[in-house]
Each structure stands twice: as structure tokens, then as C-alpha cells.
């Protein structure tokens, strides 16, 4: 009789049969050899960044609503009577309340300090379009500033006229030397 020869697929290295393992290896090789979309990883990364961004946005909104609830008054406010043309020689305001001025106009804000409690420290400051301080009074208690009801915006040093842009007049409550709350503000436009 002639001995049967084993098939090459049935014989493994070192004489171990691999018939059962061959099927598993061919299935695994078939899965690993499939085409992979290179954009899929980028897509999942963008989804992860989007989810993190939404969480940050929700945390910020929750913090804002907690510290600034809707319908609740902000607390202490100051009455700013208006912003008027100003005569630097007489230190008086002229005309009606205005929102726009020319570069050559002098202007000042009028503040009523009597509505503020005397237990706080405040200052009133003019900021130009570049956030430079161009005038103001304080810091001090409202009773100390009661004589300074007219606060002019000064022309920046070295210039002949005001710079064009938005000027912000703000009355701020201070804690130490740092402003912690805006009690009132007005924005005026200096035209070119």
C-alpha cells in the first residue's frame, strides 16, 4: 500500500496541524485588508472637539445665568444727566445732551452723585477710542466727589483736537484700587 501524503495546508511548521487556525487567520486577514477611509479619523476628532466646545459654551452660559440672573436689577446705579458741550474757561456745560461731537468740540459728562451710598468708593473716567484715560475724577466717596459734577474729557497730550472714535464715560465702583462694577456709562462719538 502507498502511504497517503498530507496536504500542504494540513501540515504546519514543526509538524503541528494548522487546519483550525487557518480559517481564523484568513478571516482576520480579510477584515484587516479592507479599505480604510482616511477622513473618518478626522471626522471623529472634529466631533470630539465640537462636543468639548458645546460643554464649554454650556458651562459659560450657566455661570452667566447664575451671576447675572434675568430680571434682577444690577444693584447700585448712578444717574448720568448727560454729555454736553463744555467751555473750559468757565467750566460750564452748554446746550442739550448730545451723542456726537466734532474733534474740535470740548465735552463733559454731568453726574448726580447724590443717589449713591456713601459707603462705597467710586471714580468717573473718560476712555478714548484706544482705551486711554482722557479725563476723570476720583477715586473717592460720593460725598467727597459731590463738588465734581461736571467731568470733562481732555484732549490727549501733544494733540490739538480729540481723536475720532467712540469715547466711553464710566462711573465705576472700586474695591481697593481695582474697579469691580460699572455703575453707569455713556458712549459718545467723536466724528472725523
C-alpha positions as CSV (number, residue, x, y, z in Angstrom):
1,X,0.0,0.0,0.0
2,X,1.1,3.5,-0.7
3,X,1.1,5.9,2.2
4,X,-1.2,8.9,1.9
5,X,0.6,12.2,1.6
6,X,-0.6,15.0,3.8
7,X,-1.8,18.1,2.1
8,X,0.4,21.2,2.5
9,X,-2.5,23.1,4.2
10,X,-2.8,20.4,6.8
11,X,0.9,20.5,7.8
12,X,2.4,23.3,9.9
13,X,5.8,24.3,10.7
14,X,7.4,21.8,13.2
15,X,4.7,19.2,12.4
16,X,1.7,20.8,14.0
17,X,-1.5,20.9,12.1
18,X,-2.9,24.3,11.3
19,X,-6.3,23.4,9.8
20,X,-8.4,25.1,12.6
21,X,-6.1,28.1,12.9
22,X,-6.0,28.6,9.1
23,X,-9.7,29.6,9.0
24,X,-9.3,32.1,11.8
25,X,-6.3,33.6,10.1
26,X,-8.0,34.0,6.8
27,X,-11.0,35.7,8.4
28,X,-8.7,38.1,10.3
29,X,-6.7,38.9,7.2
30,X,-9.9,39.6,5.3
31,X,-11.0,42.1,7.9
32,X,-7.7,43.9,8.2
33,X,-7.2,44.2,4.5
34,X,-10.4,46.1,4.0
35,X,-10.2,49.7,2.7
36,X,-10.0,52.4,5.4
37,X,-11.4,55.9,4.9
38,X,-8.6,58.4,5.9
39,X,-11.2,61.1,6.6
40,X,-13.0,59.0,9.3
41,X,-10.4,59.8,11.9
42,X,-10.5,63.5,11.2
43,X,-14.3,63.4,11.3
44,X,-14.3,61.8,14.7
45,X,-11.7,64.2,16.0
46,X,-13.9,67.2,14.9
47,X,-16.9,65.6,16.6
48,X,-14.9,65.3,19.8
49,X,-13.8,69.0,19.6
50,X,-17.4,70.0,18.9
51,X,-18.6,68.2,21.9
52,X,-16.0,69.8,24.1
53,X,-16.9,73.2,22.7
54,X,-20.5,72.7,23.4
55,X,-19.7,71.7,27.0
56,X,-17.6,74.9,27.5
57,X,-20.4,77.0,26.0
58,X,-23.0,75.5,28.3
59,X,-20.7,76.0,31.3
60,X,-20.2,79.6,30.4
61,X,-23.9,80.2,29.9
62,X,-24.7,78.5,33.3
63,X,-22.1,80.7,35.0
64,X,-23.5,83.8,33.4
65,X,-27.1,83.0,34.3
66,X,-26.0,82.2,37.9
67,X,-24.2,85.5,38.4
68,X,-26.4,87.7,36.2
69,X,-30.0,86.4,36.6
70,X,-32.6,87.7,34.2
71,X,-35.0,90.3,35.5
72,X,-32.9,91.1,38.6
73,X,-31.7,94.7,38.9
74,X,-27.9,95.1,38.9
75,X,-27.9,96.9,42.2
76,X,-26.5,100.4,42.7
77,X,-26.7,102.7,39.7
78,X,-25.7,106.3,39.2
79,X,-27.6,108.9,37.3
80,X,-25.6,110.4,34.5
81,X,-27.6,113.5,33.5
82,X,-25.9,113.7,30.1
83,X,-22.9,114.6,28.0
84,X,-22.8,118.2,26.9
85,X,-20.6,120.7,25.1
86,X,-18.1,122.2,27.6
87,X,-16.5,125.5,27.9
88,X,-13.0,125.0,29.5
89,X,-12.7,128.7,30.5
90,X,-15.9,128.9,32.5
91,X,-16.0,125.2,33.4
92,X,-19.7,125.0,32.5
93,X,-21.7,122.9,30.1
94,X,-23.6,124.3,27.1
95,X,-26.6,123.3,25.1
96,X,-28.6,120.0,25.1
97,X,-27.4,116.4,25.8
98,X,-25.6,115.1,22.8
99,X,-24.3,111.8,21.5
100,X,-21.9,113.1,18.7
101,X,-19.3,115.8,18.8
102,X,-16.7,117.1,16.3
103,X,-13.0,116.8,17.0
104,X,-12.7,120.4,18.0
105,X,-15.6,120.3,20.5
106,X,-14.9,120.1,24.2
107,X,-17.4,117.9,26.0
108,X,-18.1,116.8,29.6
109,X,-20.4,114.5,31.4
110,X,-22.7,115.6,34.2
111,X,-23.1,113.2,37.1
112,X,-25.5,113.2,40.1
113,X,-23.6,111.7,42.9
114,X,-26.4,112.1,45.5
115,X,-28.1,108.8,44.6
116,X,-25.1,106.7,45.6
117,X,-24.5,105.4,49.2
118,X,-21.5,106.9,50.9
119,X,-20.2,103.5,52.0
120,X,-18.6,102.8,48.5
121,X,-15.6,104.2,46.7
122,X,-16.2,105.3,43.1
123,X,-14.4,107.0,40.2
124,X,-15.6,108.5,37.0
125,X,-13.4,108.1,33.9
126,X,-13.3,109.0,30.3
127,X,-11.8,106.5,27.8
128,X,-11.0,107.4,24.2
129,X,-11.2,105.1,21.2
130,X,-7.8,103.5,22.1
131,X,-8.9,102.9,25.8
132,X,-6.6,105.6,27.0
133,X,-7.8,107.5,30.1
134,X,-8.5,111.1,29.0
135,X,-10.2,112.6,32.0
136,X,-11.9,111.8,35.2
137,X,-12.4,112.3,38.9
138,X,-11.8,110.1,41.9
139,X,-11.4,107.7,43.5
140,X,-13.4,108.8,46.5
141,X,-16.6,108.5,48.3
142,X,-19.7,110.1,46.6
143,X,-19.9,112.8,49.2
144,X,-16.2,113.7,48.5
145,X,-17.0,114.0,44.8
146,X,-20.2,115.9,45.1
147,X,-18.4,119.2,44.0
148,X,-17.2,117.4,40.8
149,X,-20.5,117.0,39.0
150,X,-19.0,118.1,35.6
151,X,-16.3,115.8,34.3
152,X,-14.7,116.9,31.1
153,X,-12.9,114.7,28.5
154,X,-9.5,116.2,27.9
155,X,-7.6,116.3,24.7
156,X,-4.7,113.8,24.8
157,X,-1.3,115.3,25.5
158,X,0.5,116.6,22.4
159,X,-2.7,116.8,20.3
160,X,-4.7,119.8,19.3
161,X,-8.1,118.0,19.0
162,X,-9.8,114.9,20.3
163,X,-9.1,111.7,18.4
164,X,-12.0,110.4,16.3
165,X,-14.0,107.4,17.5
166,X,-16.1,106.3,20.4
167,X,-15.5,107.8,23.8
168,X,-16.8,105.9,26.9
169,X,-17.6,107.7,30.1
170,X,-17.9,105.2,33.0
171,X,-18.6,105.5,36.7
172,X,-17.0,102.6,38.5
173,X,-17.2,101.2,42.0
174,X,-13.8,100.3,43.4
175,X,-12.6,97.6,45.8
176,X,-9.1,98.6,46.9
177,X,-7.7,100.3,43.8
178,X,-9.4,97.9,41.3
179,X,-12.7,98.6,39.5
180,X,-15.2,95.8,40.3
181,X,-18.5,97.2,38.9
182,X,-19.7,99.7,36.4
183,X,-22.4,101.8,38.0
184,X,-23.2,103.8,34.8
185,X,-21.8,104.6,31.4
186,X,-22.4,106.7,28.4
187,X,-20.9,106.4,24.9
188,X,-20.4,109.3,22.6
189,X,-19.0,109.5,19.1
190,X,-16.3,112.0,18.0
191,X,-16.6,112.4,14.3
192,X,-13.7,112.9,11.9
